[in-house]
Amino acid sequence: MEPIEFGICRLSVVSVRKEPDDRAEQVTQLLFGDHYEGIELTKDRKWLKITINFDQYTGWIDARQHQSISKEYYDHINIAEFKITTDVTASLLYNKSPLMILMGSIIPISSAELFKMEEQFAFNGEAKNLGQKREFDFVRTVAQKYLNAPYQWGGKSPFGIDCSGFTQMVFKIAGYRLSRDAWQQATQGKAIGALHEGGPGDLAFFRNPEGRIVHTGILLGPDKIIHASGKVRIDHLHEEGILNADTKVYTHQLSHLRRILAA
């Protein structure tokens, strides 16, 4: 479907819903700086259907939360080396108004001159170049910043996140592009034969009784995994699956591993 408009998120977090209704399921979120194509507008002009550029995920946002940008600027964002924030929260002065933004937000600040920037930004916080690929130690540090973040279906922020949102955001901050859902991520990167062949930073995937991929997490070591289940937590990982460190009960059945980090 051809885009009817181009947009960018200029709020700290925006819900993206399955249907054009405030009561509809949240399927994902936009964080500050995420850009997208608008592909459909409801007749009452209250809801805009979008395709998010980063992972091509589609859903509906409240049209009042849409910030229009030109096709020229949209195309520039795709090639610009902008910064991604690494603090759980950071402060931004946007068009002379203060705004708190969340870890994993994109700010249009780079080593190159800003591109016809009509908006005014003043950023105070830690950030790295979006495309700069980092190693496992960095991945672990970022992942642990999400510890105890509550589980939220469709969430992508330190204040509410789901399992695949967690893995996607950690790897996005580290410079890698993952799809949005666990079943999509389960085909990315390099296949790992068995758990004992896995290493720190590998993604582990888990299946339901029907064999469908329903969960994912990041290996921290030979028998440790960090994942979002109830909250972002660290548990034990065995061939049988995830052993909850508190209850000593297996909660997820292991399917396979994938390696995303560059060797």
DRENMI-183618 format. One record per residue (C-alpha): z, x, y; residue in one letter. Coordinates in steps of 0.25 Angstrom, whole numbers. Example, Ala and Ser with C-alpha at 12.3 -4.5 7.8 and 13.67 -1.06 7.14 Angstrom:
((31, 49, -18), 'a');
((29, 55, -4), 's');
This chain:
((0, 0, 0), 'm');
((-4, 6, 14), 'e');
((8, 8, 23), 'p');
((9, -1, 35), 'i');
((19, 8, 42), 'e');
((26, 21, 41), 'f');
((41, 23, 43), 'g');
((53, 32, 42), 'i');
((68, 29, 40), 'c');
((76, 31, 53), 'r');
((89, 26, 48), 'l');
((99, 33, 39), 's');
((96, 24, 27), 'v');
((87, 12, 24), 'v');
((87, 3, 12), 's');
((74, 2, 5), 'v');
((73, -11, -3), 'r');
((65, -17, -15), 'k');
((62, -30, -7), 'e');
((62, -33, 7), 'p');
((76, -39, 8), 'd');
((89, -34, 12), 'd');
((95, -39, -1), 'r');
((84, -32, -10), 'a');
((87, -19, -18), 'e');
((88, -6, -11), 'q');
((78, 3, -19), 'v');
((79, 15, -10), 't');
((83, 20, 4), 'q');
((77, 27, 16), 'l');
((85, 38, 23), 'l');
((82, 43, 37), 'f');
((69, 50, 37), 'g');
((62, 44, 25), 'd');
((48, 39, 28), 'h');
((40, 28, 22), 'y');
((28, 19, 23), 'e');
((29, 4, 26), 'g');
((20, -4, 17), 'i');
((24, -18, 19), 'e');
((31, -27, 29), 'l');
((37, -40, 26), 't');
((31, -52, 33), 'k');
((44, -53, 41), 'd');
((43, -38, 44), 'r');
((57, -36, 40), 'k');
((55, -27, 28), 'w');
((45, -15, 26), 'l');
((41, -10, 13), 'k');
((40, 5, 12), 'i');
((36, 17, 4), 't');
((45, 29, 6), 'i');
((37, 41, 7), 'n');
((47, 51, -1), 'f');
((47, 43, -14), 'd');
((37, 32, -12), 'q');
((47, 22, -14), 'y');
((45, 8, -9), 't');
((54, -3, -4), 'g');
((57, -12, 8), 'w');
((65, -8, 21), 'i');
((70, -16, 32), 'd');
((59, -16, 43), 'a');
((70, -14, 54), 'r');
((73, 0, 47), 'q');
((59, 4, 47), 'h');
((55, 15, 57), 'q');
((40, 16, 59), 's');
((33, 30, 60), 'i');
((18, 33, 62), 's');
((9, 37, 50), 'k');
((8, 51, 57), 'e');
((23, 53, 57), 'y');
((24, 48, 42), 'y');
((14, 58, 38), 'd');
((21, 69, 45), 'h');
((34, 66, 38), 'i');
((27, 68, 25), 'n');
((24, 83, 28), 'i');
((35, 86, 38), 'a');
((46, 96, 33), 'e');
((58, 87, 38), 'f');
((73, 89, 35), 'k');
((81, 81, 25), 'i');
((96, 80, 28), 't');
((106, 85, 18), 't');
((119, 80, 24), 'd');
((125, 67, 18), 'v');
((124, 62, 32), 't');
((119, 68, 45), 'a');
((117, 63, 59), 's');
((104, 61, 66), 'l');
((101, 58, 81), 'l');
((89, 49, 80), 'y');
((83, 45, 93), 'n');
((96, 48, 100), 'k');
((104, 39, 90), 's');
((113, 44, 80), 'p');
((110, 42, 65), 'l');
((117, 46, 52), 'm');
((107, 50, 41), 'i');
((109, 53, 26), 'l');
((107, 64, 17), 'm');
((92, 65, 13), 'g');
((87, 60, 27), 's');
((74, 66, 33), 'i');
((75, 71, 47), 'i');
((62, 74, 54), 'p');
((66, 88, 58), 'i');
((59, 100, 53), 's');
((55, 114, 57), 's');
((42, 109, 62), 'a');
((41, 101, 75), 'e');
((44, 87, 74), 'l');
((32, 78, 73), 'f');
((30, 70, 86), 'k');
((44, 65, 84), 'm');
((47, 53, 92), 'e');
((60, 51, 86), 'e');
((72, 60, 90), 'q');
((81, 67, 80), 'f');
((93, 76, 81), 'a');
((99, 79, 67), 'f');
((112, 85, 64), 'n');
((114, 88, 49), 'g');
((109, 97, 37), 'e');
((95, 95, 32), 'a');
((84, 103, 25), 'k');
((69, 103, 24), 'n');
((65, 91, 16), 'l');
((54, 98, 8), 'g');
((63, 110, 5), 'q');
((66, 111, -10), 'k');
((80, 115, -14), 'r');
((87, 120, -26), 'e');
((98, 114, -35), 'f');
((110, 118, -27), 'd');
((104, 111, -15), 'f');
((101, 98, -24), 'v');
((116, 99, -29), 'r');
((122, 100, -15), 't');
((114, 88, -10), 'v');
((117, 80, -23), 'a');
((131, 82, -21), 'q');
((131, 77, -7), 'k');
((128, 63, -13), 'y');
((140, 64, -22), 'l');
((148, 50, -22), 'n');
((137, 43, -15), 'a');
((137, 29, -20), 'p');
((126, 24, -29), 'y');
((117, 14, -22), 'q');
((104, 8, -28), 'w');
((92, 13, -19), 'g');
((101, 23, -11), 'g');
((98, 36, -6), 'k');
((109, 40, 3), 's');
((123, 47, 1), 'p');
((129, 33, 4), 'f');
((121, 26, -8), 'g');
((112, 32, -18), 'i');
((106, 29, -31), 'd');
((103, 39, -42), 'c');
((88, 42, -39), 's');
((91, 41, -24), 'g');
((101, 52, -26), 'f');
((92, 61, -34), 't');
((80, 58, -25), 'q');
((88, 62, -12), 'm');
((94, 74, -18), 'v');
((81, 80, -22), 'f');
((74, 75, -9), 'k');
((85, 83, -1), 'i');
((82, 95, -10), 'a');
((67, 94, -7), 'g');
((62, 86, -19), 'y');
((55, 73, -20), 'r');
((60, 63, -30), 'l');
((56, 49, -32), 's');
((66, 38, -29), 'r');
((69, 32, -43), 'd');
((75, 39, -55), 'a');
((64, 34, -64), 'w');
((54, 41, -55), 'q');
((62, 54, -53), 'q');
((63, 54, -68), 'a');
((48, 59, -69), 't');
((49, 69, -57), 'q');
((50, 84, -59), 'g');
((51, 92, -72), 'k');
((56, 86, -85), 'a');
((68, 92, -91), 'i');
((69, 92, -106), 'g');
((84, 90, -109), 'a');
((97, 90, -101), 'l');
((101, 104, -106), 'h');
((87, 109, -99), 'e');
((91, 102, -86), 'g');
((97, 109, -74), 'g');
((104, 107, -61), 'p');
((95, 98, -52), 'g');
((88, 91, -63), 'd');
((87, 76, -62), 'l');
((92, 68, -74), 'a');
((87, 54, -77), 'f');
((94, 43, -85), 'f');
((88, 31, -92), 'r');
((93, 17, -96), 'n');
((93, 12, -110), 'p');
((78, 7, -108), 'e');
((75, 22, -104), 'g');
((72, 19, -90), 'r');
((77, 30, -80), 'i');
((88, 24, -72), 'v');
((96, 36, -66), 'h');
((95, 50, -62), 't');
((104, 62, -57), 'g');
((104, 77, -54), 'i');
((109, 87, -63), 'l');
((119, 96, -57), 'l');
((122, 105, -70), 'g');
((121, 105, -85), 'p');
((130, 92, -86), 'd');
((131, 87, -72), 'k');
((123, 76, -65), 'i');
((124, 71, -51), 'i');
((119, 56, -49), 'h');
((121, 43, -43), 'a');
((128, 33, -52), 's');
((139, 25, -44), 'g');
((139, 36, -35), 'k');
((133, 50, -34), 'v');
((141, 58, -45), 'r');
((141, 70, -54), 'i');
((142, 67, -69), 'd');
((140, 74, -82), 'h');
((126, 74, -89), 'l');
((124, 75, -104), 'h');
((112, 72, -113), 'e');
((118, 58, -114), 'e');
((118, 55, -99), 'g');
((127, 55, -88), 'i');
((142, 56, -91), 'l');
((150, 50, -80), 'n');
((160, 60, -76), 'a');
((171, 50, -73), 'd');
((169, 40, -84), 't');
((164, 49, -95), 'k');
((154, 38, -98), 'v');
((139, 41, -99), 'y');
((132, 33, -89), 't');
((117, 37, -89), 'h');
((108, 41, -101), 'q');
((100, 54, -99), 'l');
((85, 53, -99), 's');
((79, 66, -94), 'h');
((79, 77, -83), 'l');
((69, 81, -73), 'r');
((69, 94, -64), 'r');
((65, 92, -49), 'i');
((70, 105, -43), 'l');
((60, 116, -42), 'a');
((63, 128, -52), 'a');
